[in-house]
Amino acid sequence: MAGRQGEQQGGKRCRRWYHVGTMALMAMTLRIDDELEKALAALAEAEGTSRQEIVRRAVLERHARSGHAARVQESSARLVEQWGDVLHRLGTA
């Protein structure tokens, strides 16, 4: 079966991919310590979902926040450039 980890395809090792509908999912090993295991177990229990889903949501939320922070920073820089003199005068009045 092409695409399985460890199988040769054109002389190269391939990652294991799973296809669910139109999405391709890749298998990954995540090493965690006891503290993270306890936190994952508690969140999964509280939310009635899997540990995998907790990690997935956390990564996607962090990614969304980082994109938002970058957009805010860019917007702030543009506004300071445009209105910096006015802001300075208001701050020193």
C-alpha positions in Angstrom: 0.0 0.0 0.0 1.6 3.3 -1.1 2.1 6.0 1.4 2.7 3.9 4.6 5.5 4.8 6.8 8.5 2.5 6.3 7.5 1.5 2.8 9.7 2.5 -0.1 8.3 4.6 -2.8 10.7 5.8 -5.5 13.6 5.1 -3.1 12.3 7.4 -0.4 10.6 6.6 2.9 7.1 7.9 3.1 5.1 9.2 6.0 1.9 7.4 7.1 -1.2 9.2 5.9 -4.7 8.5 6.7 -7.6 9.8 4.5 -10.9 10.7 6.1 -13.3 12.1 3.5 -11.4 14.8 1.8 -8.9 15.3 4.6 -5.5 13.6 4.8 -4.4 13.0 8.4 -0.8 12.2 9.4 0.1 10.0 12.3 2.4 11.6 15.0 3.9 10.5 18.2 3.7 13.0 21.0 5.8 12.5 24.1 4.3 14.0 27.3 5.3 14.2 30.9 3.1 13.2 33.9 1.9 16.8 34.4 0.7 17.2 30.9 -0.9 13.7 30.9 -2.9 14.6 34.0 -4.0 17.9 32.4 -5.0 16.2 29.2 -6.9 13.5 31.0 -8.8 16.1 33.1 -9.7 18.3 30.1 -10.7 15.3 28.0 -13.0 14.1 30.8 -14.5 17.5 31.5 -15.1 18.2 27.8 -16.2 14.6 26.9 -13.7 14.3 24.1 -10.3 12.6 23.3 -6.9 13.7 24.4 -6.1 14.1 20.7 -8.9 16.5 20.2 -7.8 18.6 23.2 -4.3 18.9 21.7 -5.7 19.6 18.2 -7.9 22.4 19.6 -5.0 23.9 21.6 -2.7 24.0 18.6 -5.4 25.6 16.4 -6.4 28.2 19.0 -2.7 29.1 19.5 -2.2 29.4 15.8 -5.3 31.6 15.5 -4.2 33.9 18.3 -0.7 34.3 16.9 -2.1 35.3 13.6 -4.4 37.8 15.3 -1.5 39.2 17.3 0.5 39.7 14.2 -2.4 41.5 12.4 -2.9 43.8 15.5 0.8 44.6 15.6 0.9 45.4 11.8 -2.2 47.6 12.2 -0.8 49.4 15.2 2.5 50.1 13.4 0.5 51.6 10.4 -1.6 53.7 12.7 1.4 55.0 14.7 3.1 55.9 11.4 0.0 57.7 10.2 -1.0 59.4 13.5 2.2 59.3 15.6 2.6 63.1 15.7 -1.0 63.5 16.9 -0.6 60.8 19.5 2.6 62.4 20.8 0.9 65.8 21.1 -2.1 64.3 22.9 0.3 62.5 25.3 2.3 65.7 26.1 -0.7 68.1 26.5 
